[in-house]
Amino acid sequence: MSRRTLPVPLAAAVTATAVALAGCGGTARSSTSTPLVDHGTVRIAASSETPSFDPYSAFGAAQARYAYDSLLNVAPDGTVVSGLASSWQATTTTAVFTLRPGITCSDGTPLTASAVARALTYAGDPANQLAGARTVLPGVPFTASADDRAGTVSATAAAPFPFLTRTLGLLPVVCPAGLDRPEALDRATQGTGPYVLTRYTPGGPYEFTVREGYTWGPAGAGTAEPGLPARIVLSVVPQASTAANLLLTGGVEIASVNGPDRARLTGRGLTSADVATVVGLTFFNQRPGRPLADPALRRALVSALDRQGLANVAVGGTGRPATDFGAEGAVCHADLASAHLPAQNAAAALRTAGWSRTADGPLGKDGHPLRLRLITSPDIGPTLPSAAELMARAWTALGADVRLVTESLPALVNAMYRTGDFDVVVGSTPGFALPVGFVPFFSGPTPAQGLNFAGVANPEYDALVARALQETDTAGCGTWNQASAALLRSADALPIADGRSTVYGHRTTFATTFGGQIVPTSIRLHR
């Protein structure tokens, strides 16, 4: 299947992990003590091909960190540090960034404040339909301006938005030469980053070459450090088992591996950095005419589930039920699920809500049997069909007629964003590092006007979000967590399990940020 078949709404959800998580949250660092290798080559396994390296497209955002910089960066410990900007200040409606002096684009031209403002304006223009940029920029319109003499870039939001520094500040900045010819960004890079794309092969590999004289990376990191690779080669390795084999044989230096293949990499002398994930996110279709528009029914079905058993299945071993919609280390992450998910006698709750069954007959209400179409896809997680099967068993035991359907990814997308023909979807969380990233999936219009494919309508959530949007950065975390708790109490969605994937290194050290994104200037090649 070609990833080009994905519609923009799903592309926005899928690439959110690559974009919004590229610089936010948790800590992970690998270590080794062997001597460094100067001017070497580091080969990195990528799980899928990159049809476009345009950092504002749905597919180029994941690799943007090699060739593009942002005004700010988020360190592995989650703190905001400098990037193209040496200083910054923000409220809920304005942000001002002061550029470092001496920054140059990869074509040698100096980077000006006007060039940055132009990139922000271009990326934020709805007419350009840039799915990758959409997932990282504020969810409100904004305008950008510049003062080249002072070296400042200013942005003003049309409505309050609390995370201007963690959105506008983290957008990859495309240099003027790239904005002049955006169609060329598919196969060439025009940024200020530490590397430049120097070879593109359809289906991979892709080769980046280091830039000399680069000194404006995260917190002032540069490319003159001993052991920093002169070349980075990305090879497409779709299977985790193959990536594991290549790590063990020295065929690649860095690869991300999840699932059972992690076990055979333990104790093999590899460096590693664990990455927190949420395995699976279950949505309930609340659109008019669907049975799960009834909150009492949703709460009863969630109460019937064995959350620990689901977590074990979802991670393929001993799991932990998910604590929040985002992964551990996300901004405002908290232990919310156990205290706020419905926990009641499911059968009794159904009777109270007017659902009944005779003997072993089907569960029904007002003469209508409860029929549920439960869909998932192994394409977004190999354990998700098994987790869905466990759900189906629990609900069948209550008397529901559950049709479990395992779809291809395109068919799943079609059901979610086009036909709406599902009652429950066991999918994959977009994994946003900011709580505001989830808002369009839990409120607002349904497709094609919006991303709220399950038709969630929770007035308490909406009111709390409106309040949280008035609070700056993490000062609003308490309100954001109350909003998430409202979704859990209403059984609007169910995160299944907290999980772990691991980024492994063969003869390399590196730092990662939330979501397992490697910091390019942190890579060191060892003998």
N, C-alpha and C positions, 0 to 999 in steps of 0.2 A: 504494500500500500504506500502510495506517495503521501507525504505529509502535506503536500500542497492542496490536498482535497479538503482540508479542514476549513470550516467557515470562520470568519473573523471572530464571532463571539467565543467559540471554543479556543481558537488560537490565543485570544486574550487570556483565557483561563489557564491554558497549558503553559504559555510563555511567562506567566506571572512568576512562576518559580525561578525562571532564569533571570528575569529582570528585577523584580521587586526584592528578591532575596539575595541579589548579588552583593549587597553591601550592608546587610542588617542582621544583628543578633549575635548568636552564640559563639563560643570559643572552641577552636580545635587547632592543634599544632602538632606536627610530626617532628621527630628528632632522630639524628644519628651522629656519629662522631668521627667517621672516616674522613680523609683529606678531601678538599674541594677540587673540582675539575673546572678550569677556566675555559670559556668560549666553546662549551660543549653543546650537544643537542639533547633535548628532552622530548621524548615521544609520549603523547597523552592519548589514551583511548577515549573516544567520544561515542556515546550510545546511539547516535543517529547522525545522518548527514546534515549539512548546513547548506540549503539551496541558495541562501542569500546571507551575506555578511553585513547587510545594512542594519545598523544597530537599532533603528526605529521600526524594522519589520518584525513580523511574528516569529521569525526564525533566526535572525542574526543577533538578537539580544544576548543569547547565551554566551557567545564568544566575544562580545564587545569589549570585555575587560582587557583583552590583550592589546588592542589597537586604539582604544578610546579612553579618555579620562572623563571624570565628572567633577563638578565644582567641589564636592565633598566626598569623603569616603567614610565607611563605617568599619572600625577595627574589629578584629576577631572577638574582642571582649564586649562589643556592642556600642562602644563610645564613638561619637562623631569626631572625625579628624579631618585635617586639611586635604585638599586635592588641588585643583586649579585655583581655588580660592584659599587665601591665607587666613582670612577672617570672615565672619558672617554674623548676622543678627536677624531675628525673625519674630513676628507676631503671628496671629492666626490669619492675617490678611496681607501682610507684606514680608518680603525677605530681601536683604541686601547682601551681596557677596563682593568682596574685594579680591581681585585677581593677584596672583603672584607675578612678579616681573620676570621677563625673560622666557616665557613659554613660547614654544614654536610648534607649528603643525608639522606633520611628516613631510610635507613638500617644502619646508623651510621657511614659510611665511610666519611672521609673528601673530600670536593669538591676541586679539583685541576684545575689549568688553562688548563692542558692537557685534563682533562675530558670535560671541556667546549668546547675546540677546537674540540674534537672528536664529540661532539653532533652537533656542527655547520656543520662540514664536512658531517656527516651522513645525517642530515636533508636536506642539499643542494645537495646531490648526485642525479642526474636525474635518475640513474639506480634504486633507491629505490622507485620512483614514489609515493612520499608522498604528497597527495593533500592538506592536512591541512598545512604542512610546506610551500608548494609552494605559498600559498596565503599571507604569511607574509614575506618571505625572499626577498632579492633584486631580481629584474628582470634580473640580469646579473650574470654570474658565478663568484664565489669567492673562495679563499683559506683561511684557518684558521690555525694559528700556536699558540704556547704557550711558555711562559717562566715561569716554575714553581717556580724558585727561586725568581723572581720578582713578581710573581702572576699576570702576564699580559696575555691577550688573544688578538691577532692581526688578522685582516682580511684584505685581499686585493682583491678588485673587478677587474675583467678583463676589465671593461669599466666604465666610470664615472656613478655614481648613487648618487643622492643627499640626500637620506634618509637612510644612513647606520645605524645611531643610532636608527631610528624608525622602522627598519626592523630586522637587525641582533640583535639589542639590545632588541627586544621584543619577540624573539623566546623562547618558553618554553625550558628549558634545562633538558634533560633526563640524569640521572646519569648512570655511567658505567654498573651497574647491569641490567638496562633496555636495554641498547644497546647490551649487551651480549645475551639477550633473548628477542628481540623485539616482538615476538609473544605473550609473556606473558603480554604485556602492555594493551591488550584489557580488562583484568579483574583485573589488579593490577597496582599500581602507583609506580614509581621509580624516585622521584624528590626531590627537596630541599624545597618544598612549606610548607605552614602553616598547611596543613591537609594531611592525608593519606586515600586513599580509603580502607575501612575495610569491606565493604559488598557490593556485587554486585548481583542483582537479574535480570534475563532477563525481560525486560519491566519495570524495576524499582520496588521498590525504590532502591536508591544507597546511601550508608552511608559513610561519611567522619569523621574521628576522629582527633582532634587537636594534634599537635606536641608541646611538652614542650621544652623550651630552644630556641625557634625560635626567632631571633632578626634581621633578614636581609630582612624584607619586604619593601614595598615602603617607601622611605625616612627613613628607619630604624625602621619601624613598627614591633611589636612583638606579641606573643600570650599570654603574661602574663597580658595583660590589663584587668581590671574588666569588666564583661559583655560579653566578647568574648565567643561565644558558644563552648562547648566541643565537640559537635557533630553537623554536618550539614547533613540533610536527604533530598535528591532530589526525589520528586515524580512526575511521569508523569501525567500531566493534560492537554490534548490537547485542550479543549474548554475554551475560555475566560470566558464564562458565569459560568462554573464550578469553575474556579479559583477565580472568583469574589465571588461566594457563600462561598467558603472555607475561603477566607479572612474575610468575614463578620461573619462567625461562629467560627473563630479561628482554622480551620482545617489546615491551613498553616500560616506561619509567613510572607513569602515574595512571591510575584507573579507579573509578568508583565501582564498588561491587556491593550488591545487597543480596538477601536471601541465603540459602544454604551454602553457597559457594564461599561465604565468608569463613566458614569453619575450617576449610582446608588451607586458608591463608594464615591462620594463627600459628605463631611460633616458627615462621619461615624467614625471619630476619627482615621483614618488610616494615617500613615506617607506616604509620596509620593515623588517620584523623576521623573520629566518629562524627556522624551528622544526624541530628535529630530529625525525625519525620513524623507525619501522621499518616497511618496506613488506612486509607478508605474514609470516605465521608458519605453518609447515607442521606439522601434527600427524599422527602415525601411530597407527592404531587397534590397541591392544594387548589388547583384550578377548579372553577365552578363545574359541577357535575361529576367530579371524581370523589370516591368515598372518603379519601383522606383529607378532604376539606374539613371534616369533622375533627376538631382538636381532641375530643374525648376518645375517639377511635385511635388517633395517633399515639396518645399517651398510653393507652392500654397495650398497643402493639409493642411499644418500646419497653414497657414494664415486663412483657413476656420474654424478653431476650436475656440470654445468659451472656452478660458483657465480658466476663472473664473468658468464657469459652470462645466467643467471637474474637477476642484479642489474641488468644492462642493460635487460632486458625489463621488470622490475618498476618501474623509474623512468622508462621511456620514453625512454631515452637512455644516457648513460654513467653507470653506477651503481657503487657500492661494496658488495661483499658485507657483510652485516650482521656486526657484531662481537660482539653480545650480544643477549639477548632484549628488553631495554629500549632505548630510544633514548639517544643520546649526551646526557649531562647528567643522566640518572637517577641516583639515589643508588646507589652501589656499581658504577656502570657500568665495564666493563673490556673490553679487547680479548681475547676468549676464544675465539671461534669457529675462527679459523684454526689455532690450536694444538691444539684438542681435538676438532673434528669428524673423523669417520673419513676417512682418505685411504689407500685401498688399491686394488689391482687388483680391480675389482668382479667380473669374470668368474671369476677365480681364487678369490676369497673365497666365491662362490656354490658352486663345485665342492667346496671344502673343507667347506662346510656341508651338502653332500648334494644340492644342486640341479644338475640336468643337463638338456641338451636334445640332440636328435638332428637333425643337419643344420640346417634352418631351422624345426624344430618348436618347440612351446612349451616354455618352461622349466618343469620340474616336479620334484616330490620325492615319493617313495613312491607314485607313480602319480597324483598330484594336480597338475594344471597350476596355475601361479601366475596367479591372476586378481585384479586390483586395481581397485577402484572409487575413482577420484580425482575429488573434487568441489570446486567453488569457486563464487563468485558475484560478478558484476560490481557488485552492489549495495554491496559493502564495499571495492571497489577496482577501477577500470576496467582495470588492467593484469594483475590476478590470473589471469583465464582464459588469457592468453597465457603467463604464467609456468607455469601448470599444463600447458599444451600442450607446453612445452619439457621439462618433467619426464617427461610421458608418452612423448615421443619417445625419451628416453634409456633409459627402462625397457623400452620396446618393443624397442629394439635389443638388449637383453640377453636377450629372449625372453619377457618378461612379457606377458600379455594384459591391457592397460590399457583400462578403459572411462572415458573422460573425460566428466564430466557437469557442465554449467554450470547452476546452480540459481538460483531466486529466493531472496531472503534468508529468507522463511518456510520454504521447503523445505530450505535449508541448516541452519537452526536445528532443524528437525524431525529431520534425519539426525543431527546432533551430539548433541542433548539428549533425544531421544525414542526413535527407532528404532535408533540406532547403526549404520545401514546405510551405512558408508563404510570404506575402508581408509586413504585419505589425504585430508586436507582442507587446502587452501591458503586460509587465512583471514586475518584481520587481528588482529595482536597487541593485547591489551587495553592495552598501553602503560603499564603501571604505573610510577610513579616510584620505588616502593619494591620491593626484591626480594621482600619477604614477600607482595606482591600476587599473585605468580604461583603461590604454594604450592598453593592449592586446585585449580589447573588441572593440576598436575603430581603430585599425591598425593591420598590420601584417597578417599572414596567416589565412585562414578559417579552420574550422574543417576538418579532424582530426588533422592537423598539428598545429592548433592554436585555439584561443578562439573568433576570429572575425567572429561570426556566421552570422552577417548581411552584411559582405563583405564591410565594410566601407573603402573608399579610399579617404582621404582628405590630399593632399600634404601640405597644410598650417599647419594643425594640426601636421603632422609628423615633419615638419621643426621646429616648435616651441617646440615640445617635445624634439627633439634632442638638442635644445639650453637649455631648462630647466634642462636637465640631467647634464649639466655642472655646475650648480649652487648649492651651498650647502644648504641643509635643506630649511627653509622658505625664504631664500634670493631669491629663484626663483619663489615665488608665483605670481608675476606680469606676468611672462612668462607662467606659468601654466594656469593662468586665460585667457590670450590671446588665448592659445590653446583650452580651453573649448569654448570660444566665437566663434572660427572658426567652431567648430562642430555645434553650435547652428545656426549660419548664414547659414550653408549649409543644415540645417534640417536633420542632420545625426541621431539625436536622440532627444526625447522630454521628459524631466522630468515633471511629471504631477502636483504633489502637495507636499508642505511642510506639514508634519503631526506631530503628537505627539502620542507616547505611554507612559504609565506610569508604573513605578515599585512601587508597594504598599507594605507597611509593617504593620503587626499587632503586636504590642508590640515590634517593632524592630526599630533601626536606622541603617543607612548604607550610604556609598558613592558609586556613580556609575561613570564610565567613559563613554566616547562617545560610543553610541550603547546600553547603559543600562546595561553594564557589572558591576556586583557588585564586589567591592574590598573586598575580604574575610577578611582581617585584620581590616576592618572598621565596621564589623557587631557587633552590641550590642543588647542583649536581655534585655527587660524591663519587669517589673511586670505589 
